[in-house]
C-alpha cells in the first residue's frame, strides 16, 4: 500500500468515513467527526501507521488534510 493510501486510510478509520470521502478539503471541524477527540484518534492512527511520534506543536498545527501532509514530511513520511 502506498503512503498516500495509508494516510487516507488513517482519516477513514479515525473518522469512520469512506476512504473516497477523504480529500484535500478536509479541515479540523469541517466534519462532525473531526473534533478534539477525533483529532487525537487521527494522530494516534497516523503515529501507529507510520511508526512516528509527533511533537505537541505539530499535533496542534495539524489542522487540515494538506497541513498534515506538510507535517508528515518533518518525520520522514513523504506522501
N, CA, C and O atoms as a CHARMM CRD file, in Angstrom:
* protein
*
  316
    1    1 UNK  N      0.84100  -1.17700   0.00000 PROA 1      0.00000
    2    1 UNK  CA     0.00000   0.00000   0.00000 PROA 1      0.00000
    3    1 UNK  C      0.89500   1.25100   0.00000 PROA 1      0.00000
    4    1 UNK  O      1.85700   1.33400   0.76300 PROA 1      0.00000
    5    2 UNK  N      0.57200   2.20200  -0.84700 PROA 2      0.00000
    6    2 UNK  CA     1.33700   3.43500  -0.95400 PROA 2      0.00000
    7    2 UNK  C      1.09800   4.31300   0.27100 PROA 2      0.00000
    8    2 UNK  O      0.08600   4.17500   0.95700 PROA 2      0.00000
    9    3 UNK  N      2.03500   5.21100   0.53700 PROA 3      0.00000
   10    3 UNK  CA     1.91500   6.08700   1.70400 PROA 3      0.00000
   11    3 UNK  C      0.65600   6.93900   1.65700 PROA 3      0.00000
   12    3 UNK  O      0.01000   7.13400   2.68600 PROA 3      0.00000
   13    4 UNK  N      0.29600   7.44600   0.49400 PROA 4      0.00000
   14    4 UNK  CA    -0.90900   8.26600   0.38000 PROA 4      0.00000
   15    4 UNK  C     -2.15200   7.43100   0.71100 PROA 4      0.00000
   16    4 UNK  O     -3.10500   7.93900   1.30000 PROA 4      0.00000
   17    5 UNK  N     -2.13600   6.17200   0.33600 PROA 5      0.00000
   18    5 UNK  CA    -3.26300   5.29200   0.64800 PROA 5      0.00000
   19    5 UNK  C     -3.34900   5.03600   2.14900 PROA 5      0.00000
   20    5 UNK  O     -4.44100   5.00800   2.71700 PROA 5      0.00000
   21    6 UNK  N     -2.19600   4.84900   2.78900 PROA 6      0.00000
   22    6 UNK  CA    -2.16300   4.66400   4.24000 PROA 6      0.00000
   23    6 UNK  C     -2.62500   5.93200   4.95100 PROA 6      0.00000
   24    6 UNK  O     -3.35600   5.86900   5.94000 PROA 6      0.00000
   25    7 UNK  N     -2.19600   7.07200   4.44500 PROA 7      0.00000
   26    7 UNK  CA    -2.59200   8.36900   5.01500 PROA 7      0.00000
   27    7 UNK  C     -4.11200   8.53500   4.92400 PROA 7      0.00000
   28    7 UNK  O     -4.76500   8.88800   5.90600 PROA 7      0.00000
   29    8 UNK  N     -4.65800   8.28000   3.74900 PROA 8      0.00000
   30    8 UNK  CA    -6.10000   8.39300   3.55400 PROA 8      0.00000
   31    8 UNK  C     -6.86600   7.38400   4.41700 PROA 8      0.00000
   32    8 UNK  O     -7.92500   7.69800   4.96000 PROA 8      0.00000
   33    9 UNK  N     -6.32900   6.19500   4.53300 PROA 9      0.00000
   34    9 UNK  CA    -6.97300   5.16700   5.33600 PROA 9      0.00000
   35    9 UNK  C     -7.00900   5.57500   6.81600 PROA 9      0.00000
   36    9 UNK  O     -7.97300   5.27300   7.51900 PROA 9      0.00000
   37   10 UNK  N     -5.97000   6.25400   7.28100 PROA 10     0.00000
   38   10 UNK  CA    -5.95900   6.72800   8.67300 PROA 10     0.00000
   39   10 UNK  C     -7.11400   7.69000   8.92000 PROA 10     0.00000
   40   10 UNK  O     -7.77300   7.61600   9.95700 PROA 10     0.00000
   41   11 UNK  N     -7.36100   8.58500   7.98000 PROA 11     0.00000
   42   11 UNK  CA    -8.50300   9.50300   8.09100 PROA 11     0.00000
   43   11 UNK  C     -9.81000   8.72000   8.08100 PROA 11     0.00000
   44   11 UNK  O    -10.70200   8.97000   8.89100 PROA 11     0.00000
   45   12 UNK  N     -9.91100   7.77800   7.16400 PROA 12     0.00000
   46   12 UNK  CA   -11.12200   6.97900   7.02200 PROA 12     0.00000
   47   12 UNK  C    -11.42800   6.20900   8.30900 PROA 12     0.00000
   48   12 UNK  O    -12.56200   6.21900   8.78800 PROA 12     0.00000
   49   13 UNK  N    -10.43100   5.55400   8.85600 PROA 13     0.00000
   50   13 UNK  CA   -10.61400   4.78000  10.07900 PROA 13     0.00000
   51   13 UNK  C    -10.91100   5.66700  11.27000 PROA 13     0.00000
   52   13 UNK  O    -11.77900   5.34500  12.08100 PROA 13     0.00000
   53   14 UNK  N    -10.20700   6.77600  11.38900 PROA 14     0.00000
   54   14 UNK  CA   -10.35900   7.66000  12.54000 PROA 14     0.00000
   55   14 UNK  C    -11.71800   8.33100  12.58900 PROA 14     0.00000
   56   14 UNK  O    -12.28700   8.52500  13.66200 PROA 14     0.00000
   57   15 UNK  N    -12.23200   8.68300  11.42400 PROA 15     0.00000
   58   15 UNK  CA   -13.48500   9.42800  11.37700 PROA 15     0.00000
   59   15 UNK  C    -14.67200   8.59200  10.91300 PROA 15     0.00000
   60   15 UNK  O    -15.77800   9.10800  10.75800 PROA 15     0.00000
   61   16 UNK  N    -14.44100   7.30500  10.69200 PROA 16     0.00000
   62   16 UNK  CA   -15.49900   6.39300  10.22100 PROA 16     0.00000
   63   16 UNK  C    -16.20100   6.94500   8.98500 PROA 16     0.00000
   64   16 UNK  O    -17.42900   6.99900   8.91000 PROA 16     0.00000
   65   17 UNK  N    -15.38000   7.35200   8.01800 PROA 17     0.00000
   66   17 UNK  CA   -15.90600   7.83000   6.74000 PROA 17     0.00000
   67   17 UNK  C    -15.32200   6.97000   5.62400 PROA 17     0.00000
   68   17 UNK  O    -14.28600   6.33000   5.79800 PROA 17     0.00000
   69   18 UNK  N    -15.98800   6.96400   4.49900 PROA 18     0.00000
   70   18 UNK  CA   -15.49400   6.21000   3.34600 PROA 18     0.00000
   71   18 UNK  C    -14.16400   6.80600   2.88800 PROA 18     0.00000
   72   18 UNK  O    -13.98100   8.02400   2.90700 PROA 18     0.00000
   73   19 UNK  N    -13.25800   5.95500   2.48500 PROA 19     0.00000
   74   19 UNK  CA   -11.95100   6.43000   2.02800 PROA 19     0.00000
   75   19 UNK  C    -12.10900   7.34400   0.81300 PROA 19     0.00000
   76   19 UNK  O    -11.27200   8.21700   0.58500 PROA 19     0.00000
   77   20 UNK  N    -13.17500   7.15300   0.03000 PROA 20     0.00000
   78   20 UNK  CA   -13.44100   8.01900  -1.12000 PROA 20     0.00000
   79   20 UNK  C    -13.82000   9.43200  -0.70000 PROA 20     0.00000
   80   20 UNK  O    -13.72900  10.36000  -1.50400 PROA 20     0.00000
   81   21 UNK  N    -14.24000   9.60800   0.54300 PROA 21     0.00000
   82   21 UNK  CA   -14.61300  10.92800   1.05600 PROA 21     0.00000
   83   21 UNK  C    -13.41600  11.70900   1.57900 PROA 21     0.00000
   84   21 UNK  O    -13.52600  12.89700   1.88100 PROA 21     0.00000
   85   22 UNK  N    -12.28000  11.04300   1.68400 PROA 22     0.00000
   86   22 UNK  CA   -11.06600  11.69900   2.18500 PROA 22     0.00000
   87   22 UNK  C    -10.45000  12.49300   1.04600 PROA 22     0.00000
   88   22 UNK  O    -10.10700  11.93800   0.00200 PROA 22     0.00000
   89   23 UNK  N    -10.31200  13.80500   1.25800 PROA 23     0.00000
   90   23 UNK  CA    -9.73300  14.64900   0.21700 PROA 23     0.00000
   91   23 UNK  C     -9.12500  15.90500   0.83200 PROA 23     0.00000
   92   23 UNK  O     -9.17700  16.10400   2.04500 PROA 23     0.00000
   93   24 UNK  N     -8.55400  16.74100  -0.01300 PROA 24     0.00000
   94   24 UNK  CA    -7.83400  17.92700   0.45100 PROA 24     0.00000
   95   24 UNK  C     -8.74200  18.99600   1.04400 PROA 24     0.00000
   96   24 UNK  O     -8.24700  19.98600   1.58400 PROA 24     0.00000
   97   25 UNK  N    -10.05900  18.82100   0.95700 PROA 25     0.00000
   98   25 UNK  CA   -10.98800  19.78300   1.55700 PROA 25     0.00000
   99   25 UNK  C    -11.18300  19.54800   3.05600 PROA 25     0.00000
  100   25 UNK  O    -11.74500  20.40000   3.74500 PROA 25     0.00000
  101   26 UNK  N    -10.72700  18.41000   3.56400 PROA 26     0.00000
  102   26 UNK  CA   -10.92100  18.11000   4.97800 PROA 26     0.00000
  103   26 UNK  C    -10.10400  19.04800   5.85400 PROA 26     0.00000
  104   26 UNK  O     -8.89900  19.21700   5.66900 PROA 26     0.00000
  105   27 UNK  N    -10.79500  19.64800   6.81000 PROA 27     0.00000
  106   27 UNK  CA   -10.16800  20.54500   7.77200 PROA 27     0.00000
  107   27 UNK  C    -10.74700  20.24600   9.14500 PROA 27     0.00000
  108   27 UNK  O    -11.84300  19.69900   9.26700 PROA 27     0.00000
  109   28 UNK  N    -10.00000  20.61200  10.17000 PROA 28     0.00000
  110   28 UNK  CA   -10.46100  20.43900  11.54200 PROA 28     0.00000
  111   28 UNK  C    -11.84600  21.06300  11.69400 PROA 28     0.00000
  112   28 UNK  O    -12.06100  22.22000  11.33300 PROA 28     0.00000
  113   29 UNK  N    -12.76300  20.29800  12.22300 PROA 29     0.00000
  114   29 UNK  CA   -14.15700  20.67800  12.45100 PROA 29     0.00000
  115   29 UNK  C    -14.96800  20.90400  11.17100 PROA 29     0.00000
  116   29 UNK  O    -16.07400  21.44100  11.23500 PROA 29     0.00000
  117   30 UNK  N    -14.43400  20.50100  10.00800 PROA 30     0.00000
  118   30 UNK  CA   -15.22100  20.60600   8.76800 PROA 30     0.00000
  119   30 UNK  C    -16.24200  19.46700   8.67100 PROA 30     0.00000
  120   30 UNK  O    -17.20800  19.54500   7.91200 PROA 30     0.00000
  121   31 UNK  N    -16.01000  18.41700   9.44700 PROA 31     0.00000
  122   31 UNK  CA   -16.98000  17.33200   9.58300 PROA 31     0.00000
  123   31 UNK  C    -17.16300  17.09500  11.08500 PROA 31     0.00000
  124   31 UNK  O    -16.23300  17.32300  11.85900 PROA 31     0.00000
  125   32 UNK  N    -18.33400  16.64700  11.50000 PROA 32     0.00000
  126   32 UNK  CA   -18.58300  16.45600  12.93900 PROA 32     0.00000
  127   32 UNK  C    -17.58600  15.51200  13.61600 PROA 32     0.00000
  128   32 UNK  O    -17.27600  15.67900  14.79600 PROA 32     0.00000
  129   33 UNK  N    -17.08800  14.53300  12.87800 PROA 33     0.00000
  130   33 UNK  CA   -16.17200  13.54400  13.45100 PROA 33     0.00000
  131   33 UNK  C    -14.79200  14.12500  13.77300 PROA 33     0.00000
  132   33 UNK  O    -14.08000  13.59100  14.62200 PROA 33     0.00000
  133   34 UNK  N    -14.41300  15.21400  13.10000 PROA 34     0.00000
  134   34 UNK  CA   -13.09000  15.78900  13.35000 PROA 34     0.00000
  135   34 UNK  C    -13.20700  16.87900  14.40800 PROA 34     0.00000
  136   34 UNK  O    -13.04400  18.06900  14.13600 PROA 34     0.00000
  137   35 UNK  N    -13.49200  16.43200  15.60500 PROA 35     0.00000
  138   35 UNK  CA   -13.49100  17.31700  16.75900 PROA 35     0.00000
  139   35 UNK  C    -12.21300  17.03200  17.54500 PROA 35     0.00000
  140   35 UNK  O    -11.31900  16.36000  17.03100 PROA 35     0.00000
  141   36 UNK  N    -12.10500  17.52200  18.76700 PROA 36     0.00000
  142   36 UNK  CA   -10.86500  17.34600  19.52300 PROA 36     0.00000
  143   36 UNK  C    -10.56800  15.87000  19.80600 PROA 36     0.00000
  144   36 UNK  O     -9.41100  15.45200  19.77500 PROA 36     0.00000
  145   37 UNK  N    -11.59600  15.09700  20.07700 PROA 37     0.00000
  146   37 UNK  CA   -11.38800  13.66800  20.34800 PROA 37     0.00000
  147   37 UNK  C    -11.02800  12.93000  19.06000 PROA 37     0.00000
  148   37 UNK  O    -10.11600  12.10200  19.04700 PROA 37     0.00000
  149   38 UNK  N    -11.74100  13.23100  17.98700 PROA 38     0.00000
  150   38 UNK  CA   -11.42200  12.63900  16.69100 PROA 38     0.00000
  151   38 UNK  C    -10.01300  13.00000  16.23800 PROA 38     0.00000
  152   38 UNK  O     -9.32400  12.19800  15.60800 PROA 38     0.00000
  153   39 UNK  N     -9.60000  14.21300  16.56800 PROA 39     0.00000
  154   39 UNK  CA    -8.25700  14.68100  16.19600 PROA 39     0.00000
  155   39 UNK  C     -7.18600  13.81000  16.85000 PROA 39     0.00000
  156   39 UNK  O     -6.22800  13.39300  16.19900 PROA 39     0.00000
  157   40 UNK  N     -7.35900  13.54600  18.13100 PROA 40     0.00000
  158   40 UNK  CA    -6.36400  12.72300  18.83000 PROA 40     0.00000
  159   40 UNK  C     -6.37500  11.28900  18.31200 PROA 40     0.00000
  160   40 UNK  O     -5.33300  10.63600  18.25900 PROA 40     0.00000
  161   41 UNK  N     -7.55200  10.80100  17.93000 PROA 41     0.00000
  162   41 UNK  CA    -7.62400   9.47700  17.32600 PROA 41     0.00000
  163   41 UNK  C     -6.88600   9.42600  16.00200 PROA 41     0.00000
  164   41 UNK  O     -6.20300   8.44600  15.70100 PROA 41     0.00000
  165   42 UNK  N     -7.02400  10.48400  15.20800 PROA 42     0.00000
  166   42 UNK  CA    -6.31600  10.57000  13.92800 PROA 42     0.00000
  167   42 UNK  C     -4.80800  10.58500  14.15700 PROA 42     0.00000
  168   42 UNK  O     -4.06600   9.86700  13.48600 PROA 42     0.00000
  169   43 UNK  N     -4.36000  11.39500  15.09600 PROA 43     0.00000
  170   43 UNK  CA    -2.92100  11.48000  15.38300 PROA 43     0.00000
  171   43 UNK  C     -2.39200  10.11500  15.82100 PROA 43     0.00000
  172   43 UNK  O     -1.33300   9.68200  15.36600 PROA 43     0.00000
  173   44 UNK  N     -3.12000   9.44600  16.69400 PROA 44     0.00000
  174   44 UNK  CA    -2.69400   8.11900  17.16400 PROA 44     0.00000
  175   44 UNK  C     -2.63000   7.13200  15.99900 PROA 44     0.00000
  176   44 UNK  O     -1.69300   6.34000  15.90100 PROA 44     0.00000
  177   45 UNK  N     -3.61800   7.18400  15.12800 PROA 45     0.00000
  178   45 UNK  CA    -3.64200   6.28600  13.96900 PROA 45     0.00000
  179   45 UNK  C     -2.45400   6.55100  13.04800 PROA 45     0.00000
  180   45 UNK  O     -1.81900   5.61300  12.56600 PROA 45     0.00000
  181   46 UNK  N     -2.15500   7.81500  12.80400 PROA 46     0.00000
  182   46 UNK  CA    -1.01900   8.17000  11.94900 PROA 46     0.00000
  183   46 UNK  C      0.30600   7.77000  12.58300 PROA 46     0.00000
  184   46 UNK  O      1.20300   7.27400  11.90100 PROA 46     0.00000
  185   47 UNK  N      0.42700   7.98300  13.88300 PROA 47     0.00000
  186   47 UNK  CA     1.66400   7.59800  14.57200 PROA 47     0.00000
  187   47 UNK  C      1.86900   6.09000  14.51400 PROA 47     0.00000
  188   47 UNK  O      2.98700   5.62500  14.29300 PROA 47     0.00000
  189   48 UNK  N      0.81100   5.33100  14.70800 PROA 48     0.00000
  190   48 UNK  CA     0.91200   3.86200  14.63400 PROA 48     0.00000
  191   48 UNK  C      1.21300   3.39800  13.21600 PROA 48     0.00000
  192   48 UNK  O      2.07200   2.54200  13.00500 PROA 48     0.00000
  193   49 UNK  N      0.51000   3.96100  12.25400 PROA 49     0.00000
  194   49 UNK  CA     0.66400   3.55000  10.86400 PROA 49     0.00000
  195   49 UNK  C      2.06700   3.80100  10.34300 PROA 49     0.00000
  196   49 UNK  O      2.65200   2.95000   9.67300 PROA 49     0.00000
  197   50 UNK  N      2.60500   4.97900  10.65300 PROA 50     0.00000
  198   50 UNK  CA     3.90400   5.37200  10.10000 PROA 50     0.00000
  199   50 UNK  C      5.05300   5.23000  11.09900 PROA 50     0.00000
  200   50 UNK  O      6.18800   5.60800  10.81000 PROA 50     0.00000
  201   51 UNK  N      4.74500   4.68100  12.27800 PROA 51     0.00000
  202   51 UNK  CA     5.76300   4.44200  13.30800 PROA 51     0.00000
  203   51 UNK  C      6.56200   5.70200  13.61100 PROA 51     0.00000
  204   51 UNK  O      7.79200   5.71000  13.55600 PROA 51     0.00000
  205   52 UNK  N      5.83000   6.76900  13.93200 PROA 52     0.00000
  206   52 UNK  CA     6.44200   8.04700  14.29000 PROA 52     0.00000
  207   52 UNK  C      5.84500   8.51100  15.61200 PROA 52     0.00000
  208   52 UNK  O      4.87800   7.93100  16.10600 PROA 52     0.00000
  209   53 UNK  N      6.42600   9.54900  16.17300 PROA 53     0.00000
  210   53 UNK  CA     5.88400  10.18500  17.36700 PROA 53     0.00000
  211   53 UNK  C      5.94400  11.69400  17.13300 PROA 53     0.00000
  212   53 UNK  O      7.02300  12.28200  17.06000 PROA 53     0.00000
  213   54 UNK  N      4.78100  12.30200  17.01700 PROA 54     0.00000
  214   54 UNK  CA     4.72400  13.73400  16.70800 PROA 54     0.00000
  215   54 UNK  C      4.90800  14.58900  17.94900 PROA 54     0.00000
  216   54 UNK  O      4.51000  14.21300  19.05200 PROA 54     0.00000
  217   55 UNK  N      5.51600  15.73600  17.74600 PROA 55     0.00000
  218   55 UNK  CA     5.67000  16.71700  18.81500 PROA 55     0.00000
  219   55 UNK  C      4.34300  17.43300  19.02200 PROA 55     0.00000
  220   55 UNK  O      3.53300  17.53200  18.10000 PROA 55     0.00000
  221   56 UNK  N      4.12600  17.92800  20.22800 PROA 56     0.00000
  222   56 UNK  CA     2.86900  18.58600  20.57200 PROA 56     0.00000
  223   56 UNK  C      2.54700  19.74200  19.62800 PROA 56     0.00000
  224   56 UNK  O      1.39400  19.90000  19.22800 PROA 56     0.00000
  225   57 UNK  N      3.53300  20.54700  19.26800 PROA 57     0.00000
  226   57 UNK  CA     3.28700  21.67900  18.35600 PROA 57     0.00000
  227   57 UNK  C      2.73900  21.19400  17.01600 PROA 57     0.00000
  228   57 UNK  O      1.86000  21.82900  16.43500 PROA 57     0.00000
  229   58 UNK  N      3.25500  20.07900  16.53200 PROA 58     0.00000
  230   58 UNK  CA     2.79000  19.54000  15.26100 PROA 58     0.00000
  231   58 UNK  C      1.37400  18.96800  15.38500 PROA 58     0.00000
  232   58 UNK  O      0.57500  19.06700  14.45400 PROA 58     0.00000
  233   59 UNK  N      1.07700  18.38200  16.52300 PROA 59     0.00000
  234   59 UNK  CA    -0.27400  17.85400  16.75500 PROA 59     0.00000
  235   59 UNK  C     -1.27500  19.00300  16.73000 PROA 59     0.00000
  236   59 UNK  O     -2.35400  18.88000  16.14900 PROA 59     0.00000
  237   60 UNK  N     -0.92400  20.10200  17.35100 PROA 60     0.00000
  238   60 UNK  CA    -1.80400  21.27600  17.38900 PROA 60     0.00000
  239   60 UNK  C     -1.92800  21.89700  16.00300 PROA 60     0.00000
  240   60 UNK  O     -3.01600  22.31900  15.61100 PROA 60     0.00000
  241   61 UNK  N     -0.82800  21.95800  15.25700 PROA 61     0.00000
  242   61 UNK  CA    -0.81800  22.58000  13.92600 PROA 61     0.00000
  243   61 UNK  C     -1.48600  21.72400  12.85600 PROA 61     0.00000
  244   61 UNK  O     -1.78200  22.22500  11.77100 PROA 61     0.00000
  245   62 UNK  N     -1.72800  20.46000  13.13300 PROA 62     0.00000
  246   62 UNK  CA    -2.30800  19.52700  12.16900 PROA 62     0.00000
  247   62 UNK  C     -3.79200  19.86600  12.01000 PROA 62     0.00000
  248   62 UNK  O     -4.65600  19.21600  12.59800 PROA 62     0.00000
  249   63 UNK  N     -4.06800  20.88600  11.21000 PROA 63     0.00000
  250   63 UNK  CA    -5.42000  21.44800  11.13800 PROA 63     0.00000
  251   63 UNK  C     -6.17400  21.11600   9.85400 PROA 63     0.00000
  252   63 UNK  O     -7.34200  21.47500   9.70600 PROA 63     0.00000
  253   64 UNK  N     -5.51300  20.43600   8.93600 PROA 64     0.00000
  254   64 UNK  CA    -6.17300  20.07900   7.68200 PROA 64     0.00000
  255   64 UNK  C     -5.44100  18.91000   7.03100 PROA 64     0.00000
  256   64 UNK  O     -4.33000  18.54600   7.41600 PROA 64     0.00000
  257   65 UNK  N     -6.09400  18.34700   6.04900 PROA 65     0.00000
  258   65 UNK  CA    -5.51300  17.25100   5.27600 PROA 65     0.00000
  259   65 UNK  C     -4.17200  17.67900   4.67800 PROA 65     0.00000
  260   65 UNK  O     -3.17200  16.97000   4.79500 PROA 65     0.00000
  261   66 UNK  N     -4.16800  18.85000   4.03600 PROA 66     0.00000
  262   66 UNK  CA    -2.94300  19.32400   3.38000 PROA 66     0.00000
  263   66 UNK  C     -1.85600  19.70000   4.37800 PROA 66     0.00000
  264   66 UNK  O     -0.68200  19.41100   4.14700 PROA 66     0.00000
  265   67 UNK  N     -2.22600  20.33800   5.48000 PROA 67     0.00000
  266   67 UNK  CA    -1.24700  20.68800   6.51000 PROA 67     0.00000
  267   67 UNK  C     -0.64000  19.42000   7.08700 PROA 67     0.00000
  268   67 UNK  O      0.54200  19.38900   7.42700 PROA 67     0.00000
  269   68 UNK  N     -1.44600  18.38400   7.19500 PROA 68     0.00000
  270   68 UNK  CA    -0.95200  17.10700   7.69400 PROA 68     0.00000
  271   68 UNK  C      0.12600  16.51700   6.80700 PROA 68     0.00000
  272   68 UNK  O      1.11300  15.97500   7.30300 PROA 68     0.00000
  273   69 UNK  N     -0.05400  16.61800   5.50400 PROA 69     0.00000
  274   69 UNK  CA     0.96600  16.12600   4.57100 PROA 69     0.00000
  275   69 UNK  C      2.27600  16.87400   4.78700 PROA 69     0.00000
  276   69 UNK  O      3.35300  16.27900   4.78700 PROA 69     0.00000
  277   70 UNK  N      2.16700  18.17200   4.96900 PROA 70     0.00000
  278   70 UNK  CA     3.34700  19.01700   5.22200 PROA 70     0.00000
  279   70 UNK  C      4.04800  18.59600   6.52700 PROA 70     0.00000
  280   70 UNK  O      5.27200  18.48100   6.57300 PROA 70     0.00000
  281   71 UNK  N      3.26900  18.37300   7.56300 PROA 71     0.00000
  282   71 UNK  CA     3.82800  17.98000   8.86000 PROA 71     0.00000
  283   71 UNK  C      4.44900  16.59300   8.78700 PROA 71     0.00000
  284   71 UNK  O      5.50200  16.35800   9.37900 PROA 71     0.00000
  285   72 UNK  N      3.82300  15.68400   8.08000 PROA 72     0.00000
  286   72 UNK  CA     4.35700  14.32800   7.98500 PROA 72     0.00000
  287   72 UNK  C      5.75700  14.30800   7.36900 PROA 72     0.00000
  288   72 UNK  O      6.58100  13.46300   7.71900 PROA 72     0.00000
  289   73 UNK  N      6.02100  15.22900   6.46100 PROA 73     0.00000
  290   73 UNK  CA     7.34500  15.31000   5.83000 PROA 73     0.00000
  291   73 UNK  C      8.43400  15.54900   6.87600 PROA 73     0.00000
  292   73 UNK  O      9.56000  15.07700   6.71800 PROA 73     0.00000
  293   74 UNK  N      8.10500  16.27600   7.93500 PROA 74     0.00000
  294   74 UNK  CA     9.07400  16.52800   9.01200 PROA 74     0.00000
  295   74 UNK  C      9.54400  15.24900   9.66200 PROA 74     0.00000
  296   74 UNK  O     10.63200  15.18900  10.23400 PROA 74     0.00000
  297   75 UNK  N      8.70900  14.21900   9.57000 PROA 75     0.00000
  298   75 UNK  CA     9.00300  12.93900  10.22000 PROA 75     0.00000
  299   75 UNK  C      9.47700  11.87800   9.21200 PROA 75     0.00000
  300   75 UNK  O      9.49100  10.68200   9.50500 PROA 75     0.00000
  301   76 UNK  N      9.86000  12.34900   8.02600 PROA 76     0.00000
  302   76 UNK  CA    10.38700  11.45100   7.01200 PROA 76     0.00000
  303   76 UNK  C      9.33400  10.68300   6.23700 PROA 76     0.00000
  304   76 UNK  O      9.64800   9.72100   5.53500 PROA 76     0.00000
  305   77 UNK  N      8.07400  11.11300   6.36400 PROA 77     0.00000
  306   77 UNK  CA     6.99100  10.45900   5.63800 PROA 77     0.00000
  307   77 UNK  C      6.59600  11.36900   4.48900 PROA 77     0.00000
  308   77 UNK  O      5.82300  12.31300   4.66000 PROA 77     0.00000
  309   78 UNK  N      7.13200  11.07400   3.32700 PROA 78     0.00000
  310   78 UNK  CA     6.87800  11.88900   2.13700 PROA 78     0.00000
  311   78 UNK  C      5.68200  11.32100   1.38900 PROA 78     0.00000
  312   78 UNK  O      5.78400  10.30100   0.70700 PROA 78     0.00000
  313   79 UNK  N      4.55600  11.99500   1.52600 PROA 79     0.00000
  314   79 UNK  CA     3.30200  11.49800   0.94900 PROA 79     0.00000
  315   79 UNK  C      3.09400  12.08200  -0.43500 PROA 79     0.00000
  316   79 UNK  O      2.09300  11.78500  -1.08700 PROA 79     0.00000
